[in-house]
Amino acid sequence: TAGYIGHAHNLPVTPVDGLNDLDFGEWQGKTVEDVKGSPAFGNWIAHPERVVLPGGESLAGARQRAFSFVEDAVAKHNGKVVLVTHRVIVMLLVCALLGLDNGHFWNIKSDTAALTGFIYNKGRYVLNTHNEKCHLNDIAVVK
């Protein structure tokens, strides 16, 4: 996705660890049905902020690395950046940038290929656009 955006706007694309998806550990690549029996699953649904995924990462750890990267990127580029990442990281960043704790994680909807935009002004992040998919309207679905 980042490559397509960069190419269309003649911008460089730089992969960064800070925006990597959550490390799902033993759950990586598995479906919800596969992990429903895990002792951590109920807590993941009820209190995701309290869970460290088996062999993986906590929301707090992922949030910290992603937020640190955003803060550095905003400072370096005078607030004008395009970031491409995964759904979980978008949800965590929305919480972080709005000052919400990770207990609000499941209150944030983030669809595949949706846009979320913030305006950075005088040290404050203001949510300007969220879960926008109008750019997908003209895309043909191949079956």
Z-matrix of the N, CA and C atoms (Angstrom, degrees):
N
C 1 1.457
C 2 1.522 1 110.43
N 3 1.313 2 115.98 1 -45.78
C 4 1.469 3 119.35 2 -179.81
C 5 1.523 4 110.76 3 -61.80
N 6 1.321 5 116.70 4 -38.98
C 7 1.462 6 120.35 5 179.25
C 8 1.519 7 112.25 6 -61.23
N 9 1.316 8 117.23 7 -42.66
C 10 1.465 9 120.98 8 178.63
C 11 1.528 10 111.09 9 -64.39
N 12 1.322 11 116.35 10 -43.39
C 13 1.465 12 120.02 11 179.64
C 14 1.519 13 110.38 12 -64.74
N 15 1.324 14 115.88 13 -47.08
C 16 1.463 15 120.21 14 179.97
C 17 1.515 16 112.08 15 -59.73
N 18 1.320 17 116.12 16 -45.19
C 19 1.467 18 120.38 17 -179.66
C 20 1.531 19 110.93 18 -62.71
N 21 1.334 20 116.58 19 -44.92
C 22 1.470 21 120.82 20 -178.02
C 23 1.527 22 112.37 21 -62.98
N 24 1.325 23 117.00 22 -27.53
C 25 1.465 24 120.76 23 -176.88
C 26 1.529 25 112.94 24 -114.02
N 27 1.325 26 115.03 25 11.36
C 28 1.463 27 121.00 26 179.08
C 29 1.538 28 111.74 27 53.72
N 30 1.335 29 114.62 28 46.57
C 31 1.460 30 121.77 29 -179.59
C 32 1.526 31 109.77 30 -117.22
N 33 1.327 32 117.20 31 146.19
C 34 1.462 33 119.07 32 176.52
C 35 1.531 34 110.78 33 -72.46
N 36 1.320 35 115.69 34 151.33
C 37 1.461 36 121.68 35 176.98
C 38 1.523 37 107.33 36 -116.85
N 39 1.329 38 115.49 37 128.16
C 40 1.459 39 120.81 38 -178.76
C 41 1.524 40 109.28 39 -126.64
N 42 1.333 41 117.51 40 106.76
C 43 1.473 42 118.59 41 175.65
C 44 1.531 43 110.19 42 -63.80
N 45 1.332 44 116.50 43 140.18
C 46 1.468 45 121.42 44 -179.20
C 47 1.529 46 109.81 45 -136.65
N 48 1.313 47 115.58 46 143.59
C 49 1.465 48 120.61 47 179.88
C 50 1.527 49 112.12 48 -64.94
N 51 1.320 50 117.37 49 -32.80
C 52 1.456 51 121.13 50 -176.35
C 53 1.514 52 114.29 51 -59.12
N 54 1.333 53 117.22 52 -24.76
C 55 1.466 54 120.39 53 -178.67
C 56 1.527 55 113.09 54 -104.20
N 57 1.350 56 116.48 55 8.12
C 58 1.464 57 119.18 56 175.77
C 59 1.516 58 109.98 57 -58.97
N 60 1.319 59 116.05 58 152.67
C 61 1.452 60 121.05 59 178.41
C 62 1.531 61 110.23 60 -64.01
N 63 1.309 62 116.15 61 164.50
C 64 1.452 63 122.81 62 173.96
C 65 1.524 64 108.64 63 -55.21
N 66 1.317 65 117.11 64 137.80
C 67 1.461 66 121.24 65 174.22
C 68 1.526 67 107.09 66 -79.70
N 69 1.326 68 116.44 67 105.72
C 70 1.450 69 122.10 68 -176.97
C 71 1.528 70 112.69 69 -81.49
N 72 1.322 71 117.69 70 -0.94
C 73 1.456 72 121.52 71 176.03
C 74 1.515 73 112.17 72 55.16
N 75 1.342 74 116.16 73 -125.92
C 76 1.467 75 121.68 74 -178.24
C 77 1.532 76 112.49 75 -64.90
N 78 1.311 77 117.25 76 -17.09
C 79 1.461 78 120.78 77 179.50
C 80 1.532 79 112.55 78 -87.68
N 81 1.303 80 117.64 79 -8.74
C 82 1.475 81 121.30 80 -176.68
C 83 1.521 82 110.72 81 -54.74
N 84 1.326 83 116.09 82 128.38
C 85 1.459 84 121.96 83 176.59
C 86 1.518 85 114.81 84 78.01
N 87 1.322 86 117.38 85 1.72
C 88 1.460 87 120.33 86 -179.30
C 89 1.520 88 110.09 87 -98.60
N 90 1.321 89 115.71 88 156.24
C 91 1.460 90 121.34 89 177.31
C 92 1.526 91 109.76 90 -85.07
N 93 1.313 92 116.54 91 168.04
C 94 1.458 93 121.50 92 175.60
C 95 1.528 94 109.48 93 -58.32
N 96 1.309 95 116.07 94 -41.75
C 97 1.468 96 119.96 95 179.06
C 98 1.527 97 111.15 96 -59.03
N 99 1.337 98 117.04 97 -37.43
C 100 1.468 99 121.52 98 -179.55
C 101 1.521 100 112.30 99 -65.04
N 102 1.338 101 118.23 100 -33.72
C 103 1.467 102 120.49 101 -172.89
C 104 1.532 103 113.88 102 -105.04
N 105 1.323 104 117.46 103 -2.56
C 106 1.471 105 120.29 104 -178.25
C 107 1.523 106 112.76 105 -55.53
N 108 1.299 107 118.17 106 -31.56
C 109 1.458 108 121.96 107 -178.53
C 110 1.520 109 113.83 108 -81.21
N 111 1.315 110 117.73 109 -7.22
C 112 1.455 111 121.59 110 -179.07
C 113 1.529 112 109.86 111 -68.00
N 114 1.350 113 116.95 112 139.79
C 115 1.473 114 118.92 113 177.73
C 116 1.529 115 113.44 114 -57.52
N 117 1.315 116 117.87 115 -27.64
C 118 1.473 117 121.16 116 -178.33
C 119 1.529 118 112.93 117 -80.85
N 120 1.327 119 118.08 118 -15.47
C 121 1.467 120 120.30 119 -172.21
C 122 1.528 121 113.04 120 -62.13
N 123 1.326 122 117.84 121 -45.47
C 124 1.466 123 120.36 122 -179.87
C 125 1.518 124 111.72 123 -59.03
N 126 1.330 125 115.90 124 -42.54
C 127 1.465 126 119.46 125 177.21
C 128 1.515 127 111.68 126 -67.59
N 129 1.326 128 118.03 127 -35.77
C 130 1.460 129 122.04 128 178.33
C 131 1.525 130 110.29 129 -58.80
N 132 1.321 131 116.70 130 -38.84
C 133 1.464 132 121.17 131 179.56
C 134 1.532 133 110.91 132 -78.35
N 135 1.327 134 117.38 133 -44.00
C 136 1.469 135 120.99 134 -175.14
C 137 1.528 136 113.75 135 -81.53
N 138 1.314 137 116.59 136 -40.40
C 139 1.468 138 121.45 137 -175.00
C 140 1.526 139 110.18 138 -142.82
N 141 1.327 140 117.71 139 68.18
C 142 1.471 141 119.45 140 -175.60
C 143 1.524 142 113.12 141 -59.43
N 144 1.324 143 116.76 142 -25.60
C 145 1.464 144 120.72 143 -179.35
C 146 1.527 145 112.22 144 -67.78
N 147 1.318 146 118.33 145 -15.64
C 148 1.470 147 122.51 146 -178.35
C 149 1.525 148 113.29 147 -98.35
N 150 1.312 149 117.55 148 -4.97
C 151 1.467 150 121.28 149 -170.40
C 152 1.524 151 112.04 150 -100.31
N 153 1.326 152 113.84 151 135.64
C 154 1.464 153 120.73 152 163.66
C 155 1.518 154 103.44 153 -107.92
N 156 1.322 155 116.79 154 117.35
C 157 1.454 156 120.04 155 -176.55
C 158 1.532 157 109.81 156 -61.80
N 159 1.334 158 118.02 157 140.33
C 160 1.465 159 121.11 158 -177.38
C 161 1.536 160 111.72 159 -53.07
N 162 1.315 161 115.66 160 115.23
C 163 1.467 162 120.35 161 -179.32
C 164 1.516 163 112.99 162 73.77
N 165 1.319 164 117.65 163 8.72
C 166 1.459 165 121.09 164 -174.71
C 167 1.509 166 112.96 165 -125.18
N 168 1.312 167 115.08 166 -138.62
C 169 1.455 168 122.62 167 -168.04
C 170 1.525 169 110.85 168 -123.01
N 171 1.316 170 116.47 169 158.51
C 172 1.463 171 121.91 170 172.95
C 173 1.529 172 108.82 171 -93.82
N 174 1.323 173 115.84 172 160.67
C 175 1.461 174 119.70 173 174.30
C 176 1.525 175 110.36 174 -62.38
N 177 1.331 176 116.91 175 -36.41
C 178 1.470 177 120.49 176 -179.64
C 179 1.529 178 110.85 177 -61.26
N 180 1.323 179 117.08 178 -43.27
C 181 1.467 180 120.16 179 179.50
C 182 1.517 181 112.19 180 -65.42
N 183 1.335 182 116.22 181 -45.09
C 184 1.466 183 120.25 182 179.26
C 185 1.521 184 110.65 183 -64.64
N 186 1.321 185 116.58 184 -41.10
C 187 1.462 186 121.10 185 179.73
C 188 1.526 187 110.54 186 -61.65
N 189 1.320 188 116.91 187 -45.76
C 190 1.459 189 120.64 188 -177.57
C 191 1.524 190 111.47 189 -61.20
N 192 1.337 191 117.59 190 -46.44
C 193 1.468 192 118.96 191 -178.50
C 194 1.525 193 111.46 192 -67.40
N 195 1.341 194 117.40 193 -39.03
C 196 1.465 195 120.22 194 179.78
C 197 1.529 196 111.12 195 -69.38
N 198 1.328 197 116.68 196 -44.46
C 199 1.463 198 120.65 197 -179.22
C 200 1.531 199 110.89 198 -64.28
N 201 1.322 200 116.83 199 -41.71
C 202 1.472 201 120.33 200 177.48
C 203 1.523 202 110.71 201 -59.22
N 204 1.338 203 116.48 202 -42.92
C 205 1.453 204 119.66 203 178.51
C 206 1.526 205 110.74 204 -62.87
N 207 1.329 206 117.67 205 -45.03
C 208 1.471 207 121.35 206 -179.42
C 209 1.526 208 110.06 207 -60.41
N 210 1.317 209 117.24 208 -47.69
C 211 1.467 210 120.48 209 179.96
C 212 1.532 211 110.91 210 -57.01
N 213 1.336 212 116.91 211 -45.00
C 214 1.468 213 120.87 212 179.13
C 215 1.528 214 111.53 213 -64.81
N 216 1.338 215 116.63 214 -43.44
C 217 1.472 216 120.87 215 -178.30
C 218 1.523 217 111.37 216 -65.56
N 219 1.322 218 116.88 217 -41.50
C 220 1.469 219 121.04 218 179.42
C 221 1.530 220 109.87 219 -63.35
N 222 1.326 221 116.57 220 -43.37
C 223 1.473 222 120.05 221 179.21
C 224 1.529 223 110.75 222 -65.55
N 225 1.306 224 116.88 223 -43.00
C 226 1.470 225 121.77 224 -176.98
C 227 1.529 226 112.01 225 -67.09
N 228 1.328 227 116.98 226 -35.92
C 229 1.470 228 121.09 227 -173.69
C 230 1.520 229 112.95 228 -110.67
N 231 1.307 230 116.94 229 24.15
C 232 1.466 231 122.09 230 177.91
C 233 1.525 232 113.06 231 51.94
N 234 1.317 233 116.75 232 38.48
C 235 1.459 234 121.36 233 174.72
C 236 1.511 235 115.91 234 81.46
N 237 1.333 236 118.47 235 1.93
C 238 1.470 237 120.08 236 -177.88
C 239 1.523 238 109.65 237 -113.82
N 240 1.335 239 115.86 238 95.57
C 241 1.459 240 121.39 239 -179.99
C 242 1.519 241 110.05 240 -139.84
N 243 1.315 242 115.42 241 153.08
C 244 1.459 243 122.56 242 170.69
C 245 1.517 244 105.81 243 -116.62
N 246 1.313 245 116.27 244 124.24
C 247 1.452 246 121.61 245 -179.71
C 248 1.519 247 108.88 246 -117.98
N 249 1.302 248 116.11 247 138.02
C 250 1.462 249 121.74 248 177.94
C 251 1.519 250 106.67 249 -121.21
N 252 1.333 251 116.16 250 125.20
C 253 1.454 252 119.96 251 -177.88
C 254 1.523 253 109.63 252 -150.69
N 255 1.305 254 115.66 253 -163.84
C 256 1.458 255 122.38 254 -175.12
C 257 1.523 256 111.23 255 -102.45
N 258 1.326 257 115.63 256 163.29
C 259 1.466 258 123.40 257 -175.39
C 260 1.523 259 113.00 258 -53.05
N 261 1.316 260 118.07 259 -48.90
C 262 1.462 261 120.89 260 -178.35
C 263 1.524 262 110.53 261 -60.72
N 264 1.320 263 117.15 262 -42.32
C 265 1.468 264 120.87 263 -179.22
C 266 1.529 265 109.90 264 -67.62
N 267 1.327 266 118.20 265 -38.60
C 268 1.473 267 120.49 266 175.83
C 269 1.524 268 109.54 267 -59.64
N 270 1.321 269 116.81 268 -47.15
C 271 1.462 270 120.53 269 -178.57
C 272 1.532 271 111.06 270 -61.83
N 273 1.329 272 116.84 271 -41.56
C 274 1.467 273 120.61 272 177.84
C 275 1.522 274 111.69 273 -66.21
N 276 1.326 275 116.54 274 -41.33
C 277 1.465 276 119.27 275 -179.99
C 278 1.526 277 111.86 276 -67.54
N 279 1.318 278 117.69 277 -36.98
C 280 1.467 279 119.44 278 176.04
C 281 1.528 280 108.73 279 -60.52
N 282 1.320 281 117.24 280 -46.09
C 283 1.474 282 119.99 281 176.88
C 284 1.525 283 110.22 282 -58.70
N 285 1.319 284 117.34 283 -50.23
C 286 1.465 285 121.32 284 -176.48
C 287 1.516 286 112.06 285 -61.92
N 288 1.321 287 117.28 286 -47.44
C 289 1.459 288 120.73 287 -175.22
C 290 1.529 289 112.66 288 -70.86
N 291 1.320 290 116.60 289 -22.71
C 292 1.465 291 120.61 290 177.00
C 293 1.527 292 112.11 291 -95.71
N 294 1.333 293 116.97 292 -0.56
C 295 1.459 294 120.27 293 178.97
C 296 1.514 295 114.30 294 77.07
N 297 1.324 296 117.06 295 23.04
C 298 1.466 297 121.89 296 178.33
C 299 1.524 298 109.50 297 -94.82
N 300 1.325 299 117.33 298 146.27
C 301 1.458 300 118.70 299 176.62
C 302 1.532 301 109.62 300 -78.58
N 303 1.325 302 115.46 301 168.93
C 304 1.467 303 120.57 302 -176.23
C 305 1.524 304 113.40 303 -69.05
N 306 1.329 305 117.69 304 -8.67
C 307 1.455 306 120.46 305 173.57
C 308 1.521 307 112.03 306 -66.11
N 309 1.326 308 117.41 307 -15.20
C 310 1.472 309 122.57 308 177.70
C 311 1.527 310 112.50 309 -91.22
N 312 1.315 311 116.78 310 3.28
C 313 1.467 312 122.50 311 -175.14
C 314 1.534 313 112.68 312 -48.47
N 315 1.318 314 117.91 313 -50.28
C 316 1.471 315 120.22 314 -176.84
C 317 1.530 316 112.57 315 -75.49
N 318 1.329 317 118.38 316 -3.88
C 319 1.461 318 121.24 317 175.88
C 320 1.523 319 112.19 318 -86.63
N 321 1.319 320 116.87 319 -1.50
C 322 1.460 321 122.31 320 -179.66
C 323 1.518 322 108.17 321 -107.92
N 324 1.314 323 117.28 322 124.04
C 325 1.468 324 121.81 323 175.85
C 326 1.515 325 108.06 324 -99.16
N 327 1.319 326 115.35 325 135.07
C 328 1.458 327 120.11 326 178.06
C 329 1.521 328 108.34 327 -144.11
N 330 1.317 329 116.43 328 109.07
C 331 1.461 330 121.52 329 -179.19
C 332 1.523 331 111.42 330 -87.74
N 333 1.309 332 115.70 331 160.11
C 334 1.455 333 121.99 332 176.97
C 335 1.524 334 110.15 333 -58.73
N 336 1.314 335 116.27 334 132.57
C 337 1.470 336 124.90 335 176.64
C 338 1.531 337 113.92 336 66.88
N 339 1.327 338 117.18 337 13.54
C 340 1.467 339 120.48 338 177.90
C 341 1.529 340 109.83 339 -82.10
N 342 1.325 341 115.12 340 154.22
C 343 1.460 342 121.84 341 179.88
C 344 1.525 343 110.87 342 -101.19
N 345 1.323 344 115.03 343 139.55
C 346 1.456 345 121.91 344 171.81
C 347 1.516 346 106.08 345 -128.62
N 348 1.329 347 117.09 346 131.55
C 349 1.460 348 119.98 347 -177.95
C 350 1.513 349 112.00 348 -129.40
N 351 1.315 350 114.44 349 139.68
C 352 1.457 351 121.79 350 174.68
C 353 1.519 352 108.81 351 -122.28
N 354 1.300 353 115.61 352 148.46
C 355 1.462 354 121.94 353 169.51
C 356 1.523 355 105.75 354 -105.17
N 357 1.321 356 115.77 355 130.51
C 358 1.460 357 120.57 356 177.64
C 359 1.511 358 108.07 357 -104.35
N 360 1.329 359 116.20 358 120.48
C 361 1.450 360 120.50 359 -176.85
C 362 1.525 361 109.79 360 -145.61
N 363 1.321 362 115.71 361 119.24
C 364 1.462 363 122.15 362 175.59
C 365 1.528 364 112.55 363 53.20
N 366 1.336 365 115.99 364 45.84
C 367 1.452 366 121.00 365 176.30
C 368 1.512 367 115.79 366 80.74
N 369 1.318 368 116.92 367 6.75
C 370 1.465 369 120.65 368 -177.98
C 371 1.529 370 110.05 369 -121.38
N 372 1.323 371 114.99 370 138.07
C 373 1.463 372 121.48 371 174.34
C 374 1.520 373 107.82 372 -98.95
N 375 1.319 374 116.65 373 126.19
C 376 1.459 375 122.07 374 179.68
C 377 1.522 376 107.99 375 -118.07
N 378 1.321 377 116.27 376 122.47
C 379 1.462 378 121.12 377 178.94
C 380 1.519 379 108.97 378 -67.73
N 381 1.318 380 115.79 379 121.17
C 382 1.457 381 121.93 380 -175.37
C 383 1.530 382 111.78 381 -107.94
N 384 1.318 383 116.60 382 -34.69
C 385 1.459 384 123.12 383 -178.03
C 386 1.524 385 107.30 384 -146.61
N 387 1.316 386 117.15 385 140.07
C 388 1.460 387 117.59 386 175.93
C 389 1.518 388 111.47 387 -145.92
N 390 1.320 389 114.99 388 136.82
C 391 1.464 390 124.90 389 176.75
C 392 1.527 391 112.25 390 55.19
N 393 1.318 392 115.75 391 35.48
C 394 1.475 393 122.44 392 -178.11
C 395 1.532 394 109.73 393 -80.21
N 396 1.342 395 115.45 394 129.91
C 397 1.465 396 120.32 395 -177.93
C 398 1.528 397 112.95 396 -128.70
N 399 1.331 398 118.28 397 16.11
C 400 1.468 399 120.08 398 -176.99
C 401 1.538 400 111.61 399 -60.73
N 402 1.332 401 117.48 400 -27.89
C 403 1.461 402 121.32 401 179.22
C 404 1.521 403 111.98 402 -66.89
N 405 1.314 404 118.14 403 -12.03
C 406 1.461 405 122.00 404 -179.91
C 407 1.528 406 112.95 405 -93.69
N 408 1.322 407 117.90 406 -5.74
C 409 1.462 408 121.54 407 -174.57
C 410 1.520 409 114.57 408 -58.53
N 411 1.324 410 117.16 409 -35.09
C 412 1.470 411 120.17 410 -175.67
C 413 1.520 412 113.62 411 -96.67
N 414 1.312 413 116.98 412 10.42
C 415 1.467 414 120.27 413 -178.94
C 416 1.521 415 108.98 414 -86.78
N 417 1.324 416 115.72 415 128.28
C 418 1.464 417 120.69 416 178.69
C 419 1.535 418 108.67 417 -78.41
N 420 1.313 419 115.33 418 138.22
C 421 1.454 420 120.73 419 177.16
C 422 1.521 421 108.44 420 -93.17
N 423 1.315 422 115.84 421 125.84
C 424 1.463 423 121.39 422 179.44
C 425 1.520 424 108.14 423 -96.62
N 426 1.305 425 115.64 424 127.00
C 427 1.483 426 119.55 425 -179.80
C 428 1.501 427 110.49 426 -113.18
